[in-house]
Amino acid sequence: MKYNLSAKSYQLIFLVLLKKYYKNNLPTRNFNEIKKKIKKYYREMVERTPGIGGNSLESNLVAGCFFFAMAKADEEMTPELMNDIIDQSIQSNLMQKAHEGQKKKGTLFSDKVQDQKVLESQKSKTSKYEMDWVFDYQKGKQEFYCTYTKCGLCILAKKEHMETYLPCLCRMDYQTYEMVGAKLIRNHTLAKGDSCCDFHVVRKK
Protein backbone atom coordinates (compact mmCIF):
# COMPACT_ATOMS: atom_id res chain seq x y z
CA MET A 1 0.00 0.00 0.00
CA LYS A 2 1.03 3.62 -0.22
CA TYR A 3 1.94 5.71 2.80
CA ASN A 4 -0.42 8.40 1.54
CA LEU A 5 -2.51 11.18 3.08
CA SER A 6 -5.13 8.72 4.29
CA ALA A 7 -2.54 6.56 6.05
CA LYS A 8 -0.86 9.62 7.54
CA SER A 9 -4.19 11.00 8.77
CA TYR A 10 -5.07 7.73 10.52
CA GLN A 11 -1.67 7.77 12.23
CA LEU A 12 -2.04 11.39 13.29
CA ILE A 13 -5.46 10.88 14.87
CA PHE A 14 -4.53 7.76 16.79
CA LEU A 15 -1.20 9.16 17.98
CA VAL A 16 -3.13 12.06 19.52
CA LEU A 17 -5.43 9.61 21.31
CA LEU A 18 -2.53 7.36 22.26
CA LYS A 19 -0.54 10.24 23.75
CA LYS A 20 -3.47 11.08 26.00
CA TYR A 21 -3.84 7.45 27.06
CA TYR A 22 -0.17 7.08 27.98
CA LYS A 23 -0.19 10.37 29.88
CA ASN A 24 -3.23 9.39 31.94
CA ASN A 25 -2.58 5.68 32.39
CA LEU A 26 1.10 4.94 31.72
CA PRO A 27 2.98 8.09 32.79
CA THR A 28 6.22 6.23 33.55
CA ARG A 29 6.64 4.92 30.02
CA ASN A 30 8.65 6.92 27.49
CA PHE A 31 5.88 7.77 25.05
CA ASN A 32 8.06 9.91 22.78
CA GLU A 33 10.38 6.97 22.18
CA ILE A 34 7.44 4.61 21.63
CA LYS A 35 5.88 7.12 19.21
CA LYS A 36 9.06 7.24 17.12
CA LYS A 37 9.04 3.45 16.85
CA ILE A 38 5.33 3.36 15.99
CA LYS A 39 5.80 5.84 13.15
CA LYS A 40 8.76 3.87 11.79
CA TYR A 41 7.11 0.44 12.06
CA TYR A 42 3.77 1.72 10.79
CA ARG A 43 5.18 3.27 7.64
CA GLU A 44 7.29 0.19 6.92
CA MET A 45 4.31 -2.11 7.44
CA VAL A 46 1.97 -0.03 5.30
CA GLU A 47 4.49 0.07 2.46
CA ARG A 48 5.23 -3.66 2.52
CA THR A 49 1.57 -4.68 2.76
CA PRO A 50 -0.02 -5.30 -0.66
CA GLY A 51 -3.05 -3.13 -1.36
CA ILE A 52 -6.49 -4.35 -2.40
CA GLY A 53 -7.31 -1.94 -5.18
CA GLY A 54 -8.52 0.93 -3.03
CA ASN A 55 -11.85 -0.62 -2.00
CA SER A 56 -13.48 0.41 1.28
CA LEU A 57 -11.91 -2.41 3.29
CA GLU A 58 -8.39 -1.13 2.60
CA SER A 59 -8.80 1.24 5.55
CA ASN A 60 -9.07 -1.85 7.78
CA LEU A 61 -5.64 -2.95 6.63
CA VAL A 62 -4.28 0.51 7.40
CA ALA A 63 -5.79 0.32 10.90
CA GLY A 64 -4.33 -3.13 11.39
CA CYS A 65 -0.88 -1.83 10.45
CA PHE A 66 -1.16 0.90 13.07
CA PHE A 67 -2.18 -1.35 15.95
CA PHE A 68 0.33 -4.04 15.06
CA ALA A 69 3.03 -1.35 14.85
CA MET A 70 1.94 -0.15 18.29
CA ALA A 71 2.31 -3.67 19.68
CA LYS A 72 5.81 -3.95 18.22
CA ALA A 73 6.86 -0.51 19.44
CA ASP A 74 5.95 -0.98 23.10
CA GLU A 75 7.73 -4.01 24.51
CA GLU A 76 5.34 -4.03 27.48
CA MET A 77 2.21 -4.12 25.32
CA THR A 78 -0.30 -6.90 26.00
CA PRO A 79 -3.63 -7.78 24.35
CA GLU A 80 -5.43 -6.62 27.49
CA LEU A 81 -3.69 -3.25 27.35
CA MET A 82 -4.43 -2.88 23.65
CA ASN A 83 -8.11 -3.60 24.32
CA ASP A 84 -8.19 -0.83 26.92
CA ILE A 85 -6.43 1.61 24.58
CA ILE A 86 -8.97 0.85 21.85
CA ASP A 87 -11.89 1.16 24.28
CA GLN A 88 -10.83 4.57 25.55
CA SER A 89 -9.92 5.82 22.08
CA ILE A 90 -13.30 4.94 20.59
CA GLN A 91 -15.13 6.40 23.58
CA SER A 92 -13.18 9.67 23.31
CA ASN A 93 -14.96 12.89 22.38
CA LEU A 94 -12.80 13.14 19.26
CA MET A 95 -13.98 9.82 17.86
CA GLN A 96 -17.60 10.16 18.98
CA LYS A 97 -17.97 13.62 17.44
CA ALA A 98 -16.25 12.53 14.23
CA HIS A 99 -18.92 9.86 13.73
CA GLU A 100 -21.90 11.76 15.13
CA GLY A 101 -23.24 12.61 11.66
CA GLN A 102 -23.14 9.00 10.50
CA LYS A 103 -24.94 7.92 13.65
CA LYS A 104 -27.75 10.47 13.27
CA LYS A 105 -28.25 9.88 9.55
CA GLY A 106 -27.97 6.10 9.74
CA THR A 107 -25.42 6.26 6.94
CA LEU A 108 -24.47 2.62 7.39
CA PHE A 109 -27.98 1.57 6.32
CA SER A 110 -28.32 3.94 3.37
CA ASP A 111 -28.86 2.55 -0.13
CA LYS A 112 -25.68 4.25 -1.30
CA VAL A 113 -23.46 2.54 1.25
CA GLN A 114 -25.20 -0.82 1.07
CA ASP A 115 -25.33 -0.96 -2.72
CA GLN A 116 -21.59 -0.31 -2.75
CA LYS A 117 -21.13 -3.20 -0.32
CA VAL A 118 -23.21 -5.49 -2.52
CA LEU A 119 -21.01 -4.55 -5.49
CA GLU A 120 -17.82 -5.08 -3.50
CA SER A 121 -19.04 -8.46 -2.28
CA GLN A 122 -19.64 -9.56 -5.87
CA LYS A 123 -16.19 -8.36 -6.94
CA SER A 124 -14.57 -10.05 -3.94
CA LYS A 125 -15.35 -13.49 -5.37
CA THR A 126 -12.90 -12.94 -8.22
CA SER A 127 -10.47 -10.56 -6.53
CA LYS A 128 -6.85 -10.86 -7.65
CA TYR A 129 -5.55 -9.22 -4.47
CA GLU A 130 -3.77 -11.42 -1.93
CA MET A 131 -4.89 -9.36 1.09
CA ASP A 132 -8.51 -8.87 0.03
CA TRP A 133 -11.61 -9.99 1.90
CA VAL A 134 -14.09 -12.41 0.32
CA PHE A 135 -17.67 -12.00 1.49
CA ASP A 136 -21.40 -12.16 0.87
CA TYR A 137 -23.60 -9.18 1.68
CA GLN A 138 -27.37 -9.06 2.22
CA LYS A 139 -28.75 -5.54 2.55
CA GLY A 140 -31.72 -4.36 4.59
CA LYS A 141 -33.29 -1.19 6.00
CA GLN A 142 -33.05 -2.15 9.66
CA GLU A 143 -30.41 -4.86 9.54
CA PHE A 144 -27.90 -6.41 7.18
CA TYR A 145 -25.80 -9.56 7.01
CA CYS A 146 -22.19 -9.74 5.94
CA THR A 147 -20.42 -13.11 5.92
CA TYR A 148 -16.67 -13.14 5.38
CA THR A 149 -14.88 -16.30 4.29
CA LYS A 150 -11.48 -14.63 3.87
CA CYS A 151 -10.05 -11.79 5.97
CA GLY A 152 -7.22 -9.45 5.05
CA LEU A 153 -6.45 -8.72 8.71
CA CYS A 154 -5.96 -12.43 9.40
CA ILE A 155 -3.42 -12.57 6.58
CA LEU A 156 -1.70 -9.40 7.82
CA ALA A 157 -1.49 -10.74 11.38
CA LYS A 158 0.15 -13.93 10.14
CA LYS A 159 2.62 -12.04 7.94
CA GLU A 160 3.62 -9.76 10.82
CA HIS A 161 3.54 -12.50 13.50
CA MET A 162 0.87 -10.57 15.35
CA GLU A 163 -1.72 -13.33 15.77
CA THR A 164 -1.83 -12.64 19.53
CA TYR A 165 -3.28 -9.19 18.87
CA LEU A 166 -5.72 -10.13 16.11
CA PRO A 167 -8.63 -10.73 18.56
CA CYS A 168 -8.23 -7.11 19.72
CA LEU A 169 -9.15 -5.94 16.22
CA CYS A 170 -12.05 -8.40 16.02
CA ARG A 171 -13.34 -7.05 19.33
CA MET A 172 -13.03 -3.51 18.01
CA ASP A 173 -15.78 -4.24 15.46
CA TYR A 174 -18.43 -4.15 18.18
CA GLN A 175 -17.43 -0.67 19.35
CA THR A 176 -17.06 0.66 15.83
CA TYR A 177 -20.63 -0.31 14.92
CA GLU A 178 -21.90 1.04 18.24
CA MET A 179 -20.27 4.37 17.44
CA VAL A 180 -22.31 4.74 14.24
CA GLY A 181 -25.64 3.67 15.74
CA ALA A 182 -25.65 -0.07 15.15
CA LYS A 183 -25.29 -3.31 17.07
CA LEU A 184 -23.11 -6.18 15.90
CA ILE A 185 -24.22 -9.76 16.52
CA ARG A 186 -21.53 -12.29 15.66
CA ASN A 187 -21.02 -15.91 16.66
CA HIS A 188 -18.03 -16.95 14.57
CA THR A 189 -14.72 -15.45 13.47
CA LEU A 190 -12.00 -16.60 11.12
CA ALA A 191 -9.46 -15.46 13.71
CA LYS A 192 -10.71 -18.19 16.07
CA GLY A 193 -10.43 -20.80 13.35
CA ASP A 194 -14.08 -20.78 12.34
CA SER A 195 -15.14 -21.12 8.71
CA CYS A 196 -16.42 -17.54 8.54
CA CYS A 197 -17.03 -14.23 10.28
CA ASP A 198 -20.81 -13.92 10.43
CA PHE A 199 -21.72 -10.26 10.84
CA HIS A 200 -25.38 -9.51 11.62
CA VAL A 201 -25.69 -5.75 12.06
CA VAL A 202 -28.88 -4.20 13.45
CA ARG A 203 -29.86 -0.53 13.46
CA LYS A 204 -30.18 0.78 17.02
CA LYS A 205 -33.39 2.64 17.86
Backbone torsions as a table, in degrees:
resi	resn	phi	psi	omega
1	MET	NA	168.7	178.3
2	LYS	-98.2	140.6	174.5
3	TYR	-82.8	75.2	-172.3
4	ASN	-100.7	-169.2	-177.3
5	LEU	-59.5	-39.6	179.8
6	SER	-63.0	-45.3	179.1
7	ALA	-65.7	-39.4	179.1
8	LYS	-67.2	-38.4	-179.8
9	SER	-65.4	-42.3	178.7
10	TYR	-60.8	-44.6	178.8
11	GLN	-61.2	-45.3	-177.9
12	LEU	-59.8	-47.7	-178.5
13	ILE	-62.1	-47.8	-175.9
14	PHE	-75.1	-25.0	174.0
15	LEU	-69.4	-34.1	175.4
16	VAL	-62.9	-47.0	179.7
17	LEU	-66.8	-38.2	-178.8
18	LEU	-68.3	-38.8	177.9
19	LYS	-59.9	-43.3	178.7
20	LYS	-63.8	-41.2	-179.3
21	TYR	-63.1	-48.0	-179.0
22	TYR	-63.3	-39.6	179.6
23	LYS	-62.5	-42.1	-176.2
24	ASN	-83.4	-29.9	-172.0
25	ASN	-117.4	-25.3	-177.0
26	LEU	-133.6	57.2	-172.6
27	PRO	-65.4	-19.1	-178.0
28	THR	-85.6	-10.8	179.8
29	ARG	-85.9	146.6	-177.9
30	ASN	-81.4	88.6	-174.9
31	PHE	-65.6	-37.2	-178.6
32	ASN	-60.2	-39.0	178.5
33	GLU	-70.0	-41.0	177.9
34	ILE	-63.5	-41.0	179.8
35	LYS	-60.8	-42.6	178.8
36	LYS	-59.5	-42.5	-179.8
37	LYS	-67.8	-41.3	178.8
38	ILE	-57.8	-48.7	-177.5
39	LYS	-60.8	-40.4	179.6
40	LYS	-66.7	-52.2	-176.9
41	TYR	-65.9	-37.3	-178.6
42	TYR	-63.8	-49.9	-179.6
43	ARG	-61.2	-44.3	180.0
44	GLU	-61.3	-41.3	-177.8
45	MET	-69.3	-43.3	177.8
46	VAL	-58.2	-46.2	-174.5
47	GLU	-72.6	-24.3	178.4
48	ARG	-95.4	-4.5	178.7
49	THR	-90.1	122.2	179.3
50	PRO	-61.8	139.5	178.2
51	GLY	-77.8	175.7	-179.7
52	ILE	-126.9	34.0	173.5
53	GLY	80.9	14.3	176.0
54	GLY	78.1	14.2	178.3
55	ASN	-73.7	172.6	-169.4
56	SER	-62.9	-22.3	-178.7
57	LEU	-80.5	-8.5	179.4
58	GLU	-62.3	-30.1	178.1
59	SER	-63.8	-27.6	176.4
60	ASN	-67.5	-37.2	176.2
61	LEU	-65.3	-40.6	178.3
62	VAL	-61.2	-45.0	178.3
63	ALA	-61.8	-42.8	178.3
64	GLY	-59.9	-41.1	177.6
65	CYS	-59.6	-41.0	-178.3
66	PHE	-65.6	-49.0	-175.9
67	PHE	-70.8	-32.8	175.3
68	PHE	-70.7	-35.7	175.8
69	ALA	-64.3	-39.0	178.1
70	MET	-62.0	-42.2	179.5
71	ALA	-64.4	-36.8	179.7
72	LYS	-73.8	-31.9	-174.5
73	ALA	-76.0	-33.4	-179.0
74	ASP	-105.5	107.9	-176.0
75	GLU	-64.7	-18.1	180.0
76	GLU	-98.0	8.3	179.3
77	MET	-66.3	144.1	174.5
78	THR	-134.8	161.4	175.7
79	PRO	-58.6	-36.6	179.6
80	GLU	-64.7	-41.6	178.7
81	LEU	-67.1	-41.7	178.4
82	MET	-61.7	-40.1	177.4
83	ASN	-58.9	-42.4	-178.9
84	ASP	-68.4	-39.0	177.2
85	ILE	-61.2	-45.4	179.3
86	ILE	-63.6	-44.0	179.5
87	ASP	-56.4	-52.8	-176.1
88	GLN	-68.5	-32.6	178.9
89	SER	-66.8	-46.0	-179.0
90	ILE	-67.8	-33.3	-179.8
91	GLN	-80.9	-5.5	-178.3
92	SER	-66.3	154.1	178.2
93	ASN	-58.9	-37.2	-179.0
94	LEU	-58.7	-48.5	-177.9
95	MET	-73.0	-40.2	-178.7
96	GLN	-64.9	-43.0	179.6
97	LYS	-68.6	-35.3	-179.6
98	ALA	-64.2	-26.4	-177.3
99	HIS	-110.5	8.1	-177.7
100	GLU	-60.7	-41.1	-179.4
101	GLY	-63.2	-43.5	178.6
102	GLN	-62.2	-38.7	-179.1
103	LYS	-65.2	-46.0	-178.3
104	LYS	-67.4	-40.4	-176.4
105	LYS	-83.5	-13.4	-176.3
106	GLY	64.5	37.9	-174.9
107	THR	-52.7	-37.2	-177.2
108	LEU	-58.6	-28.1	-176.2
109	PHE	-102.4	7.6	-180.0
110	SER	-71.4	154.6	177.7
111	ASP	-60.9	-38.5	-178.0
112	LYS	-59.5	-49.4	-178.5
113	VAL	-69.0	-43.9	-176.3
114	GLN	-70.9	-37.4	177.4
115	ASP	-63.9	-35.5	176.8
116	GLN	-65.6	-38.9	178.0
117	LYS	-65.6	-40.4	177.2
118	VAL	-59.7	-44.6	179.7
119	LEU	-63.4	-44.2	-179.7
120	GLU	-65.2	-36.2	179.2
121	SER	-64.9	-38.8	178.2
122	GLN	-65.3	-43.4	-179.9
123	LYS	-67.6	-29.8	-176.5
124	SER	-62.1	-27.3	-177.3
125	LYS	-65.2	-25.5	-178.4
126	THR	-121.5	20.4	-177.4
127	SER	-62.3	139.1	179.1
128	LYS	-93.9	-1.5	-173.8
129	TYR	-90.2	127.7	-177.2
130	GLU	-57.1	-39.7	-172.5
131	MET	-92.8	5.0	-173.4
132	ASP	-75.3	156.6	173.0
133	TRP	-85.8	151.3	171.1
134	VAL	-122.0	126.9	-174.0
135	PHE	-157.0	161.7	171.6
136	ASP	-109.8	144.5	-178.1
137	TYR	-133.6	129.9	177.9
138	GLN	-121.8	111.4	-174.1
139	LYS	-80.3	163.5	177.3
140	GLY	-170.8	159.9	-177.0
141	LYS	-76.2	-35.8	-177.7
142	GLN	-111.5	-11.6	179.8
143	GLU	-161.1	155.3	173.9
144	PHE	-143.7	160.6	-179.6
145	TYR	-120.5	135.7	178.9
146	CYS	-137.7	115.1	-175.8
147	THR	-115.4	113.6	-178.3
148	TYR	-95.5	132.9	174.9
149	THR	-111.9	-4.7	173.4
150	LYS	-147.4	138.3	-174.1
151	CYS	-129.3	124.5	178.8
152	GLY	-63.8	-33.8	179.8
153	LEU	-68.5	-34.1	176.5
154	CYS	-63.5	-41.0	179.3
155	ILE	-67.2	-43.3	178.9
156	LEU	-61.0	-44.6	-179.7
157	ALA	-60.0	-40.6	179.3
158	LYS	-67.7	-42.7	179.4
159	LYS	-61.2	-39.2	-174.9
160	GLU	-96.1	5.4	-178.8
161	HIS	56.5	43.5	-177.6
162	MET	-117.1	27.7	-177.4
163	GLU	-57.7	-30.3	-179.7
164	THR	-61.1	-31.5	-175.8
165	TYR	-97.4	-5.0	-179.6
166	LEU	-59.2	-41.9	178.2
167	PRO	-59.7	-25.5	177.3
168	CYS	-63.5	-38.7	-180.0
169	LEU	-74.4	-34.9	175.5
170	CYS	-63.0	-43.5	-180.0
171	ARG	-63.2	-33.3	-179.0
172	MET	-61.3	-26.7	-179.9
173	ASP	-56.0	-40.2	-177.6
174	TYR	-61.4	-45.0	-178.3
175	GLN	-71.2	-34.5	179.7
176	THR	-64.1	-44.4	177.7
177	TYR	-66.9	-39.1	178.4
178	GLU	-58.7	-39.5	-177.2
179	MET	-63.9	-26.4	-178.9
180	VAL	-108.7	19.6	172.4
181	GLY	85.3	31.9	-179.5
182	ALA	-138.2	163.2	177.6
183	LYS	-120.9	130.7	178.1
184	LEU	-95.6	129.4	172.3
185	ILE	-116.2	122.0	-175.7
186	ARG	-148.4	131.1	-177.5
187	ASN	-111.0	-16.1	-177.3
188	HIS	-137.0	148.8	173.4
189	THR	-140.1	146.3	175.7
190	LEU	-64.2	-31.9	-179.3
191	ALA	-61.7	-29.7	178.8
192	LYS	-87.7	-0.4	-179.4
193	GLY	95.4	6.7	177.6
194	ASP	-74.3	169.7	-177.2
195	SER	-78.9	-12.7	-178.6
196	CYS	-161.5	169.5	166.5
197	CYS	-109.8	112.9	-173.8
198	ASP	-101.9	91.9	-179.8
199	PHE	-82.9	124.0	169.9
200	HIS	-122.4	110.6	-173.1
201	VAL	-112.7	125.1	-174.7
202	VAL	-116.3	135.9	177.4
203	ARG	-68.0	130.7	178.0
204	LYS	-83.0	141.2	-178.4
205	LYS	-94.2	NA	NA
